[in-house]
Amino acid sequence: MYIEIRDLKKSYGEGSGFSQVLRGINCDVEKGRICAILGPSGSGKSTLLNCIGGLETASSGSIRVDGTELVGMKPEALSEYRREKLGFIFQFYNLVPNLTVRENIQVCEYLSRNPLSVDGLLDALGIRAHQNKFPSQISGGQQQRCAIARAIVKNPSLLLCDEPTGALDSASSRDILVLLEQINREYGTTILLVTHNTAIRRMAHQVLTIRDGRVTEETYNDTPVPAAELEDL
């Protein structure tokens, strides 16, 4: 199993300020799958993603990715894990405003020992014509395409997506989901996709529903619906 999570807990604060966000998450994800993580705001979806990404430290439990235990890992080893295995796509893009589209992608290209072709990604994502523009000069959908290119130029084995369509209209959302589907198919990338949009569950191989810091439902799609055919995005 590529991702194995056991009794994962995450809390913040102490005393009257104590808050437990993850209350014992248990789940497995096979390599090369698209896994959608659904749930209401405050359910712990993004916290779970951040723990898997090594951006937050779990309070207790176990997270194993490709056989490597993350809980208790030293900061230097976590940095190496993020550099070697992870791509991260955020809802609000997090592009560097004073770098061009190409330069934003190259920032992560330089971190990888085995990067994908920047020119190839610019072509595949349809943003070559915008490569010398700054983020403020392109649309939200084009910015998200740039963010996707930046995340996958490292050729990661695991792609973490936190509400990647949350700030986009329906047409742009569908385009982005088609691209993620293509990345999964062509590169065998395992994708964890946090979303509020229940329509997206139909394109995933696996769906986890989280409420109040626990997995309340886990389902599988033997024949996922192509992203291009999703409605009500």
C-alpha positions as CSV (number, residue, x, y, z in Angstrom):
1,M,0.0,0.0,0.0
2,Y,1.4,3.4,-1.0
3,I,-0.2,5.5,1.8
4,E,-1.0,4.0,5.2
5,I,-2.5,6.1,7.9
6,R,-3.3,4.7,11.4
7,D,-5.0,6.4,14.3
8,L,-3.8,9.9,13.2
9,K,-4.6,12.7,15.6
10,K,-3.8,16.4,15.5
11,S,-4.7,19.0,18.1
12,Y,-3.8,22.6,18.8
13,G,-3.5,24.6,21.9
14,E,-3.9,23.8,25.6
15,G,-6.4,24.3,28.4
16,S,-9.4,26.3,27.3
17,G,-7.8,26.8,23.9
18,F,-7.4,23.1,23.2
19,S,-8.9,21.9,19.9
20,Q,-8.7,18.4,18.4
21,V,-9.0,18.6,14.6
22,L,-8.1,15.0,13.7
23,R,-9.5,12.4,16.0
24,G,-8.1,9.1,14.8
25,I,-7.9,8.9,11.0
26,N,-7.5,5.5,9.5
27,C,-7.2,5.0,5.7
28,D,-5.1,3.4,2.9
29,V,-4.5,4.7,-0.6
30,E,-3.0,2.5,-3.4
31,K,-0.3,3.8,-5.6
32,G,-1.5,5.5,-8.9
33,R,-5.0,6.2,-7.6
34,I,-7.0,9.5,-7.4
35,C,-8.4,9.8,-4.0
36,A,-11.0,12.6,-3.3
37,I,-11.3,13.8,0.3
38,L,-14.7,15.3,1.0
39,G,-16.3,17.0,4.0
40,P,-17.7,20.3,5.4
41,S,-15.5,23.2,6.4
42,G,-13.7,22.5,9.6
43,S,-13.9,18.7,9.2
44,G,-10.1,18.3,9.1
45,K,-9.6,17.7,5.4
46,S,-6.8,20.3,4.8
47,T,-5.1,19.4,8.1
48,L,-5.0,15.8,7.0
49,L,-3.4,16.9,3.7
50,N,-0.9,19.1,5.4
51,C,0.1,16.2,7.8
52,I,0.6,13.9,4.8
53,G,2.6,16.7,3.1
54,G,4.8,17.2,6.1
55,L,3.6,20.8,6.5
56,E,2.1,20.1,9.9
57,T,3.2,17.8,12.6
58,A,0.8,15.1,13.8
59,S,0.2,14.9,17.5
60,S,0.1,11.1,17.4
61,G,-0.5,8.1,15.1
62,S,1.3,6.9,12.0
63,I,1.6,8.2,8.4
64,R,3.6,5.9,6.1
65,V,4.2,7.0,2.5
66,D,5.9,4.5,0.2
67,G,7.2,2.7,3.3
68,T,8.5,5.8,5.0
69,E,7.2,6.9,8.4
70,L,6.6,10.6,8.6
71,V,5.4,11.0,12.2
72,G,8.5,11.8,14.3
73,M,10.7,12.5,11.2
74,K,13.3,15.1,11.7
75,P,12.9,18.5,9.8
76,E,15.8,17.8,7.5
77,A,14.4,14.5,6.5
78,L,10.9,16.0,6.0
79,S,12.4,18.6,3.7
80,E,14.0,15.9,1.6
81,Y,10.7,13.9,1.5
82,R,8.8,17.0,0.3
83,R,11.5,17.7,-2.4
84,E,11.8,14.2,-3.6
85,K,8.2,12.9,-3.5
86,L,5.7,15.7,-3.3
87,G,3.9,18.2,-5.5
88,F,1.4,20.6,-3.8
89,I,-1.4,22.5,-5.5
90,F,-3.2,25.2,-3.4
91,Q,-6.6,26.8,-4.0
92,F,-5.1,30.3,-4.3
93,Y,-2.1,29.3,-6.5
94,N,0.6,30.9,-4.3
95,L,2.6,32.0,-7.3
96,V,5.5,34.4,-6.9
97,P,4.1,37.7,-8.2
98,N,7.4,39.2,-9.5
99,L,8.3,36.0,-11.4
100,T,7.0,35.1,-14.9
101,V,4.9,32.0,-15.6
102,R,8.1,30.2,-16.8
103,E,10.2,31.4,-13.8
104,N,7.5,30.2,-11.4
105,I,7.7,26.8,-12.8
106,Q,11.5,26.8,-13.0
107,V,11.7,27.5,-9.2
108,C,10.6,23.9,-8.6
109,E,12.4,22.5,-11.6
110,Y,15.7,23.4,-9.9
111,L,14.7,21.4,-6.8
112,S,14.4,18.1,-8.6
113,R,17.1,15.6,-9.7
114,N,14.8,14.3,-12.4
115,P,12.5,17.1,-13.6
116,L,10.0,17.0,-16.4
117,S,10.5,19.4,-19.4
118,V,9.3,22.9,-18.6
119,D,8.6,23.5,-22.3
120,G,6.6,20.2,-22.5
121,L,4.5,21.3,-19.5
122,L,3.9,24.7,-21.0
123,D,2.6,23.1,-24.1
124,A,0.6,20.3,-22.3
125,L,-1.1,22.8,-20.1
126,G,-1.8,25.4,-22.8
127,I,0.1,28.3,-21.3
128,R,3.2,28.6,-23.5
129,A,1.8,31.8,-25.0
130,H,1.7,33.3,-21.4
131,Q,5.2,32.1,-20.3
132,N,6.7,35.5,-20.1
133,K,3.7,37.1,-18.4
134,F,3.4,37.8,-14.6
135,P,0.6,36.2,-12.6
136,S,-1.3,39.4,-12.4
137,Q,-1.5,39.5,-16.2
138,I,-3.3,36.1,-16.7
139,S,-6.6,34.7,-15.7
140,G,-7.4,32.6,-12.6
141,G,-7.6,29.4,-14.7
142,Q,-4.2,30.2,-16.3
143,Q,-2.7,30.9,-12.9
144,Q,-3.9,27.5,-11.7
145,R,-2.4,25.8,-14.7
146,C,0.9,27.5,-13.9
147,A,0.6,26.3,-10.3
148,I,-0.1,22.7,-11.6
149,A,3.0,22.9,-13.8
150,R,5.1,24.1,-10.9
151,A,3.9,21.2,-8.8
152,I,4.5,18.5,-11.3
153,V,7.7,19.7,-12.9
154,K,9.5,17.9,-10.1
155,N,8.0,14.7,-11.4
156,P,6.5,13.8,-7.9
157,S,5.1,10.4,-7.1
158,L,2.4,12.1,-4.9
159,L,0.4,15.2,-5.8
160,L,-1.6,16.9,-3.0
161,C,-4.4,19.2,-4.1
162,D,-6.2,21.5,-1.6
163,E,-9.4,22.8,-3.2
164,P,-7.7,23.2,-6.6
165,T,-11.0,24.3,-8.3
166,G,-12.4,26.3,-5.4
167,A,-11.7,29.7,-6.8
168,L,-12.6,28.9,-10.5
169,D,-15.7,28.9,-12.6
170,S,-17.4,25.7,-13.9
171,A,-15.6,25.6,-17.2
172,S,-12.1,26.3,-15.7
173,S,-12.8,23.8,-13.0
174,R,-13.5,21.1,-15.5
175,D,-10.4,22.0,-17.5
176,I,-8.2,21.7,-14.3
177,L,-9.8,18.3,-13.4
178,V,-9.2,17.0,-16.9
179,L,-5.5,18.0,-16.5
180,L,-5.2,16.2,-13.1
181,E,-6.8,13.1,-14.7
182,Q,-4.3,13.3,-17.5
183,I,-1.4,13.6,-15.1
184,N,-2.6,10.6,-13.1
185,R,-2.9,8.6,-16.3
186,E,0.3,9.6,-18.0
187,Y,2.7,9.7,-15.1
188,G,1.0,7.2,-12.7
189,T,1.0,10.0,-10.1
190,T,-1.0,9.3,-6.9
191,I,-3.3,12.2,-6.3
192,L,-5.1,13.3,-3.1
193,L,-7.7,15.9,-3.8
194,V,-9.4,17.8,-1.0
195,T,-12.7,19.4,-2.2
196,H,-16.1,20.6,-1.1
197,N,-17.5,19.8,-4.6
198,T,-19.4,16.4,-4.3
199,A,-19.5,16.1,-8.2
200,I,-15.7,15.5,-8.1
201,R,-16.2,12.2,-6.2
202,R,-17.4,10.6,-9.4
203,M,-14.0,10.9,-11.2
204,A,-12.0,9.5,-8.3
205,H,-11.0,5.9,-7.8
206,Q,-11.5,6.3,-4.0
207,V,-13.5,8.7,-1.9
208,L,-13.0,9.5,1.8
209,T,-15.6,11.5,3.6
210,I,-14.4,13.2,6.8
211,R,-16.6,14.8,9.5
212,D,-15.4,16.1,12.8
213,G,-11.9,14.7,12.3
214,R,-12.9,11.1,11.5
215,V,-13.4,9.1,8.3
216,T,-17.1,8.5,8.3
217,E,-17.4,6.9,4.8
218,E,-15.0,5.2,2.4
219,T,-16.2,4.3,-1.1
220,Y,-14.5,3.1,-4.4
221,N,-15.4,3.7,-8.0
222,D,-14.5,0.7,-10.3
223,T,-15.3,2.8,-13.3
224,P,-14.7,6.5,-12.6
225,V,-16.5,9.1,-14.7
226,P,-14.2,11.0,-17.0
227,A,-13.6,14.5,-15.7
228,A,-14.8,16.0,-19.0
229,E,-18.2,14.5,-18.4
230,L,-18.7,15.8,-14.9
231,E,-21.7,18.1,-14.4
232,D,-22.7,20.7,-11.7
233,L,-19.1,21.7,-11.0
